[in-house]
Amino acid sequence: MKIRVIITGGTIDKSYNMNNGELHFVDSHIPSLLTEGRCRADFVLEKLMLKDSFELTDADRMGLLVACEQADEERIIITHGTDTMVQSARFMQEHLDTKTVVFTGAMIPYVFDKSDALFNLGTAFAAVQCLPSGVYITMNGRVFNANDVVKNREEGAFEFV
């Protein structure tokens, strides 16, 4: 079973600019994460964009939907920023029902110590192989249906509605 990993950006892929202290995108860290995690699943990577999720537009979400629809794979992981992950997952849930899609990301960039990136991506790989068709979010060691989750900004965690 081959898994498509669609990269959209978000905190998981941000790098730190030592000159000005800002977070920004250089390139995706997902290949490094998969190497570090010793991933043995059969997967293909597709870098669709590198954007902060606050900057995602309806056109970006439509492009993501098209990428999922056109993918040969029935199981898809989408790396995404956490701020609008629920919105994108619900959009996908409304328009796509024939594939298993799992969104994940990180609260702390991969390049920082104590990042949750590796744990969340690993959870997504396990979940996408076991879940029936539908759209899900995996964060904080939990699996949520796209319609039953919210981001608790105060706690920095995802929770059931």
C-alpha positions in Angstrom: 0.0 0.0 0.0 1.6 3.2 -1.1 0.9 6.4 0.8 1.0 9.9 -0.7 2.4 12.6 1.5 1.3 16.1 0.4 3.3 18.9 1.9 1.6 22.3 2.3 3.9 24.0 4.9 2.9 25.1 8.3 5.0 25.2 11.5 6.3 21.6 10.9 8.3 23.0 8.0 9.4 26.3 9.3 13.1 27.2 9.8 14.6 29.8 12.1 16.4 32.9 10.7 19.2 33.6 13.2 19.6 37.2 11.8 16.2 38.5 12.6 14.6 35.7 14.8 11.8 35.1 12.4 10.4 31.7 11.3 10.3 31.2 7.6 10.3 28.5 4.9 13.5 27.3 3.2 12.4 23.9 2.1 10.4 21.0 3.5 11.8 19.1 6.5 9.5 16.1 5.8 12.2 14.0 4.0 14.5 14.5 7.1 11.7 13.6 9.4 11.0 10.4 7.5 14.7 9.5 7.5 15.0 10.2 11.2 11.9 8.2 12.0 13.3 5.3 9.9 10.0 5.1 8.0 9.7 1.9 6.1 6.2 2.5 4.7 6.0 2.8 0.9 5.4 6.5 0.2 5.7 9.2 -2.3 6.2 12.9 -1.5 4.4 15.8 -3.2 5.4 19.3 -2.2 2.3 21.3 -3.1 3.3 24.5 -1.4 5.1 25.9 1.6 2.7 28.3 3.3 1.7 29.4 6.8 -1.9 28.1 7.2 -3.2 31.6 8.0 -2.2 32.4 4.4 -4.1 29.6 2.8 -6.8 30.7 0.4 -9.9 28.9 -0.9 -8.0 28.5 -4.1 -5.2 26.7 -2.2 -7.7 24.4 -0.6 -9.2 23.7 -4.0 -5.7 22.9 -5.3 -5.2 20.5 -2.4 -8.5 18.8 -3.1 -7.6 18.4 -6.8 -4.2 16.9 -5.7 -6.0 14.4 -3.5 -8.5 13.5 -6.2 -5.8 13.1 -8.9 -3.5 11.0 -6.6 -3.3 7.3 -7.6 -3.0 6.5 -3.9 -6.0 5.8 -1.8 -4.2 6.8 1.4 -3.0 10.4 1.8 -1.2 12.3 4.6 -1.3 16.1 4.4 1.2 18.1 6.4 -0.5 21.4 7.3 -0.3 24.3 9.6 -2.3 23.9 12.8 -4.0 27.2 12.8 -6.4 26.4 10.0 -6.0 22.6 9.8 -9.5 22.0 11.1 -10.9 24.3 8.4 -9.0 22.5 5.6 -9.9 19.1 6.9 -13.6 19.9 7.0 -13.4 21.4 3.5 -11.8 18.1 2.4 -14.4 16.1 4.3 -17.2 17.9 2.4 -15.8 17.2 -1.0 -13.8 13.9 -0.9 -15.3 10.6 0.4 -13.4 7.9 -1.5 -10.0 8.1 0.1 -8.4 8.0 3.6 -6.9 11.4 4.3 -5.0 12.3 7.5 -3.9 15.8 8.3 -1.0 16.4 10.7 1.5 19.1 11.6 3.4 20.4 14.6 3.0 23.0 17.3 6.8 23.4 17.5 8.9 23.5 14.3 10.9 20.3 13.5 14.1 22.3 13.7 13.5 23.2 17.4 14.4 21.0 20.4 11.4 19.1 21.8 9.3 19.4 18.6 6.2 17.3 18.3 6.8 16.9 14.5 8.2 13.4 14.5 5.6 12.0 16.9 2.7 13.6 14.9 4.0 12.4 11.5 4.6 8.9 12.9 1.0 8.8 14.2 -0.3 10.0 10.9 1.5 7.1 9.1 0.1 4.5 11.5 -3.4 6.0 11.3 -3.6 6.3 7.5 -2.9 2.6 7.1 -5.6 1.6 9.6 -8.5 4.0 9.1 -11.4 3.6 6.7 -12.1 6.2 4.1 -12.7 9.6 5.5 -10.8 12.7 6.6 -9.0 12.8 10.0 -6.5 14.8 12.0 -3.7 13.3 14.0 -2.2 15.5 16.7 -1.0 15.0 20.3 -1.2 11.2 20.0 -4.9 11.2 19.1 -6.9 10.6 16.0 -9.9 12.9 15.3 -12.6 12.8 12.7 -12.4 16.1 10.8 -15.9 17.1 12.1 -15.2 16.3 15.8 -12.1 18.3 16.6 -11.1 21.8 17.6 -7.7 23.4 18.3 -7.5 24.6 21.8 -5.2 27.6 21.4 -4.7 28.2 25.1 -3.6 24.6 25.7 -1.7 24.3 22.4 -3.5 21.0 21.7 -6.3 19.5 19.6 -9.4 18.2 21.4 -12.7 16.4 20.7 -15.7 18.8 20.2 
